[in-house]
Amino acid sequence: MKKIINDPENFEREMLEGICAAYGDKVGLLEDDPKVLVSKYPVRDGKVGIVTLGGSGHLPVFLGYVGQGMLDACAVGNVFASPSAKVMTDAIRYADHGNGVLCLYGNYGGDKLNTAMAREEADFDDIETAEVIVADDICSSPVETKENRRGVAGMVYAFKIAGASADNGDDLQTVAANAEKALANIRTMGAALTPCIVPRAGEPGFTIGDDEIEIGMGIHGEPGIEVRKMITADELAETLFAPINAELQLGEGDECSVMINGLGATPLEEQFILYRKIAQLIEGCGASIVMPHVGEFATSMEMAGVSLTIFKLDAQLKELLLQDANTPFYTTANK
Amino acid sequence: MKKIINDPENFEREMLEGICAAYGDKVGLLEDDPKVLVSKYPVRDGKVGIVTLGGSGHLPVFLGYVGQGMLDACAVGNVFASPSAKVMTDAIRYADHGNGVLCLYGNYGGDKLNTAMAREEADFDDIETAEVIVADDICSSPVETKENRRGVAGMVYAFKIAGASADNGDDLQTVAANAEKALANIRTMGAALTPCIVPRAGEPGFTIGDDEIEIGMGIHGEPGIEVRKMITADELAETLFAPINAELQLGEGDECSVMINGLGATPLEEQFILYRKIAQLIEGCGASIVMPHVGEFATSMEMAGVSLTIFKLDAQLKELLLQDANTPFYTTANK
C-alpha cells in the first residue's frame, strides 16, 4: 500500500493533529473528546449552531467546513465510518449558543442513527435541535424516492447557506428552512475512474477497468448506474448535466452555481476542461453561473473522478451564497 | 488513457477556456495572443510588473498565481513545454505599467532561452526588465552548484514576496532583490509515488514500483536521488526535512513558513499526517511556523507524491508573506 501514513490505526488521530498543528488558531479539538473539531472563529451571541458528522477520507468534507459562516463543529469518524452518538452529542453541546443547533449531514444509515441518539441526549440537556439531511446524489435513487439518495458534494452548498443564515441571526427553524430550500435546488452526479484504498484495508475494495469509467459511483465506492468505456470530457459533461437538468430545469434568465469537484486524483486541468463544457451547456439554457466552485470539495482519498453539482439560485439563496465565509479549507475571498 | 479530456491537441486551449469561463472577471487571455493569461485585478499606477512562464500540467503553477499581489501575467506553454519567446514578450508588454517588469521563473533551459529573447524584444520597446530564477529543488544539484537546481514549489513563495513588494510601490531593483532574498531562504525537496501521463503521449514516461517511493524526483519526472521501499509518513518527513535544514539551519526563535505540496493525487489527509511530523521537527529546532501552506500548489497532473518547502523568514519577509494577495487559485484570506 502506497500511502503517506504511519500505522493505519492512527490515521484519523494523526490527520487531526496535523490539521490542528497547521490551523490551531482557527479550529481545535475538544479536550475531553478529541474526535470533535470545533471552530475558534468569533460568533455573534446566540447564533444558531450548525454541526455535521461523518467518516474521514473526504477532505475537505466534512471537518474542513468548520469555521466562520459554515459549521460550528464536526463529529469525526474513522475512514468511511460514522462517529459515535457520544461524539455527535459533544459536537452539538459545543455548538449550542443558547438558541439551538441544526444537524446538517449526509443521508447515511450510521450517521442518521447516531444523530437521532445524539439529539435525544441534547434534549435531556435542554438543547433544541433540528435536522436537515443532504440527499443530492441523483444516481443513488430515482426522483420518486429521492429521500433515499446519498449526500455528496452538494452538502458544501448546504453548509454555506445554513451558515450564512445562522450568521445573520436567523432562528433555528429559519436556518433549517433555508438549508431545506437550498437542497431542494441542489443536484449532484459523479463518475469515477479509479478506486481508492481505505488505510486499514490496505487495498482497493473494488476495481474499475483500465479503459472504463463508472457513472454514478458513490464517494465510498458504492456502485454506480453504468460502467462505460472511457468517454471524452465533453461527453462526460453532457452525461452528468442532462439528468441533473431534467430535475432542475434551468431556463432563460436563471442563475445557478456550479461545482466541479475532483474526487482526489483528478488534475485541475481536467476539471477546467470539464467546466468549460458545463458552462456552455448552462449558457445554452439561457442561464448564467454565479460563484463557480472548481477543485476538491468532497473527495474519496485518492480516487480519480469528478462530480458535478448544480445549485439553482433565487435572489435570497444567491445572497446567502455570496455572504462571507472563512474556514481553513474554504473562503469566499475570491467569489 | 483515462483522462477527462477531449482531443489531447486541445488540452491547453480548453483548459484556458475553462479557467476564463470560471474566472473571466479576474483573469483573461490576450486577444491577439491567447497563450498569455493576464490579471484583471486593479493595480496601482506605475506598479512594477511581474511575469512568469512555463509549461502546463502543474496547476495552480504557473498561471494560477496571476492576480492581485502576485503575478500580472503568465506565458503558458503546452504540457511540460516552454511557451515561445513571442508569448513571453507579449506577457512582458502587458505587465509593464511604465516602471519595468520582473521575469520570475523556474530554472529550465527552454524557459531561460525564451525569456532571454523576450527581454531583448522588450528592450527594443524600451521596457526595462530584470530576471530572478527560481532554483529551490535541493535534490537536483549539490549546494556547491546550487545555481543548477530546478525550480519547483518554492516559486509560489517567490511570487508572493515579489508581488507584495511590487504592490507596495517598490522599484524594479528592489522587487528583484526581495525575490532574490526570499529565494536565498527557500528550499524544497520532493518524493513521488506514481508517474503522471502527458496527454499527447497517452502513457506514463517512467515507472515507480508498486512498493517504492522515489526521493527527489522532479515535477516532470526527472530522476530523483534514490528509490526506496515505501516508508512511513514520519520517516518521509525526516527524509525531506534533514537535507533542507542542513542548508537553512533553523534555530531557536527562528520563524519559517512551511509548504506541504501535493503533487496531484495525494489525499489532503496524508498531507496533514506529514505536516504533523514536520511541525514537530521544526518545533524541535526551537523554531515556529508562520502561515502554513498545505494542499496542491505545484502539481504534476495525476502524480502521487509530495514536496516539502521551507521558507526561513526575517521580519521583512514575514511582513511581505502576510500581505494580502488574491488570485482565483490563492488567497491570504485565512493566513
Boltz contact constraints between the chains, C-beta under 6 A:
constraints:
  - contact:
      token1: [A, 2]
      token2: [B, 193]
      max_distance: 6.0
  - contact:
      token1: [A, 2]
      token2: [B, 230]
      max_distance: 6.0
  - contact:
      token1: [A, 3]
      token2: [B, 270]
      max_distance: 6.0
  - contact:
      token1: [A, 4]
      token2: [B, 233]
      max_distance: 6.0
  - contact:
      token1: [A, 4]
      token2: [B, 270]
      max_distance: 6.0
  - contact:
      token1: [A, 4]
      token2: [B, 274]
      max_distance: 6.0
  - contact:
      token1: [A, 5]
      token2: [B, 233]
      max_distance: 6.0
  - contact:
      token1: [A, 5]
      token2: [B, 273]
      max_distance: 6.0
  - contact:
      token1: [A, 6]
      token2: [B, 232]
      max_distance: 6.0
  - contact:
      token1: [A, 6]
      token2: [B, 233]
      max_distance: 6.0
  - contact:
      token1: [A, 6]
      token2: [B, 234]
      max_distance: 6.0
  - contact:
      token1: [A, 14]
      token2: [B, 273]
      max_distance: 6.0
  - contact:
      token1: [A, 14]
      token2: [B, 276]
      max_distance: 6.0
  - contact:
      token1: [A, 15]
      token2: [B, 269]
      max_distance: 6.0
  - contact:
      token1: [A, 15]
      token2: [B, 272]
      max_distance: 6.0
  - contact:
      token1: [A, 15]
      token2: [B, 273]
      max_distance: 6.0
  - contact:
      token1: [A, 17]
      token2: [B, 276]
      max_distance: 6.0
  - contact:
      token1: [A, 18]
      token2: [B, 272]
      max_distance: 6.0
  - contact:
      token1: [A, 18]
      token2: [B, 273]
      max_distance: 6.0
  - contact:
      token1: [A, 18]
      token2: [B, 275]
      max_distance: 6.0
  - contact:
      token1: [A, 18]
      token2: [B, 276]
      max_distance: 6.0
  - contact:
      token1: [A, 19]
      token2: [B, 272]
      max_distance: 6.0
  - contact:
      token1: [A, 21]
      token2: [B, 276]
      max_distance: 6.0
  - contact:
      token1: [A, 21]
      token2: [B, 279]
      max_distance: 6.0
  - contact:
      token1: [A, 22]
      token2: [B, 275]
      max_distance: 6.0
  - contact:
      token1: [A, 22]
      token2: [B, 292]
      max_distance: 6.0
  - contact:
      token1: [A, 22]
      token2: [B, 294]
      max_distance: 6.0
  - contact:
      token1: [A, 59]
      token2: [B, 268]
      max_distance: 6.0
  - contact:
      token1: [A, 59]
      token2: [B, 269]
      max_distance: 6.0
  - contact:
      token1: [A, 193]
      token2: [B, 2]
      max_distance: 6.0
  - contact:
      token1: [A, 230]
      token2: [B, 2]
      max_distance: 6.0
  - contact:
      token1: [A, 232]
      token2: [B, 6]
      max_distance: 6.0
  - contact:
      token1: [A, 233]
      token2: [B, 4]
      max_distance: 6.0
  - contact:
      token1: [A, 233]
      token2: [B, 5]
      max_distance: 6.0
  - contact:
      token1: [A, 233]
      token2: [B, 6]
      max_distance: 6.0
  - contact:
      token1: [A, 234]
      token2: [B, 6]
      max_distance: 6.0
  - contact:
      token1: [A, 264]
      token2: [B, 267]
      max_distance: 6.0
  - contact:
      token1: [A, 265]
      token2: [B, 265]
      max_distance: 6.0
  - contact:
      token1: [A, 265]
      token2: [B, 302]
      max_distance: 6.0
  - contact:
      token1: [A, 267]
      token2: [B, 264]
      max_distance: 6.0
  - contact:
      token1: [A, 267]
      token2: [B, 301]
      max_distance: 6.0
  - contact:
      token1: [A, 267]
      token2: [B, 302]
      max_distance: 6.0
  - contact:
      token1: [A, 268]
      token2: [B, 59]
      max_distance: 6.0
  - contact:
      token1: [A, 269]
      token2: [B, 15]
      max_distance: 6.0
  - contact:
      token1: [A, 269]
      token2: [B, 59]
      max_distance: 6.0
  - contact:
      token1: [A, 270]
      token2: [B, 3]
      max_distance: 6.0
  - contact:
      token1: [A, 270]
      token2: [B, 4]
      max_distance: 6.0
  - contact:
      token1: [A, 272]
      token2: [B, 15]
      max_distance: 6.0
  - contact:
      token1: [A, 272]
      token2: [B, 18]
      max_distance: 6.0
  - contact:
      token1: [A, 272]
      token2: [B, 19]
      max_distance: 6.0
  - contact:
      token1: [A, 273]
      token2: [B, 5]
      max_distance: 6.0
  - contact:
      token1: [A, 273]
      token2: [B, 14]
      max_distance: 6.0
  - contact:
      token1: [A, 273]
      token2: [B, 15]
      max_distance: 6.0
  - contact:
      token1: [A, 273]
      token2: [B, 18]
      max_distance: 6.0
  - contact:
      token1: [A, 274]
      token2: [B, 4]
      max_distance: 6.0
  - contact:
      token1: [A, 275]
      token2: [B, 18]
      max_distance: 6.0
  - contact:
      token1: [A, 275]
      token2: [B, 22]
      max_distance: 6.0
  - contact:
      token1: [A, 276]
      token2: [B, 14]
      max_distance: 6.0
  - contact:
      token1: [A, 276]
      token2: [B, 17]
      max_distance: 6.0
  - contact:
      token1: [A, 276]
      token2: [B, 18]
      max_distance: 6.0
  - contact:
      token1: [A, 276]
      token2: [B, 21]
      max_distance: 6.0
  - contact:
      token1: [A, 279]
      token2: [B, 21]
      max_distance: 6.0
  - contact:
      token1: [A, 292]
      token2: [B, 22]
      max_distance: 6.0
  - contact:
      token1: [A, 294]
      token2: [B, 22]
      max_distance: 6.0
  - contact:
      token1: [A, 301]
      token2: [B, 267]
      max_distance: 6.0
  - contact:
      token1: [A, 302]
      token2: [B, 265]
      max_distance: 6.0
  - contact:
      token1: [A, 302]
      token2: [B, 267]
      max_distance: 6.0
  - contact:
      token1: [A, 326]
      token2: [B, 333]
      max_distance: 6.0
  - contact:
      token1: [A, 326]
      token2: [B, 334]
      max_distance: 6.0
  - contact:
      token1: [A, 328]
      token2: [B, 334]
      max_distance: 6.0
  - contact:
      token1: [A, 331]
      token2: [B, 331]
      max_distance: 6.0
  - contact:
      token1: [A, 331]
      token2: [B, 333]
      max_distance: 6.0
  - contact:
      token1: [A, 331]
      token2: [B, 334]
      max_distance: 6.0
  - contact:
      token1: [A, 333]
      token2: [B, 326]
      max_distance: 6.0
  - contact:
      token1: [A, 333]
      token2: [B, 331]
      max_distance: 6.0
  - contact:
      token1: [A, 333]
      token2: [B, 333]
      max_distance: 6.0
  - contact:
      token1: [A, 334]
      token2: [B, 326]
      max_distance: 6.0
  - contact:
      token1: [A, 334]
      token2: [B, 328]
      max_distance: 6.0
  - contact:
      token1: [A, 334]
      token2: [B, 331]
      max_distance: 6.0
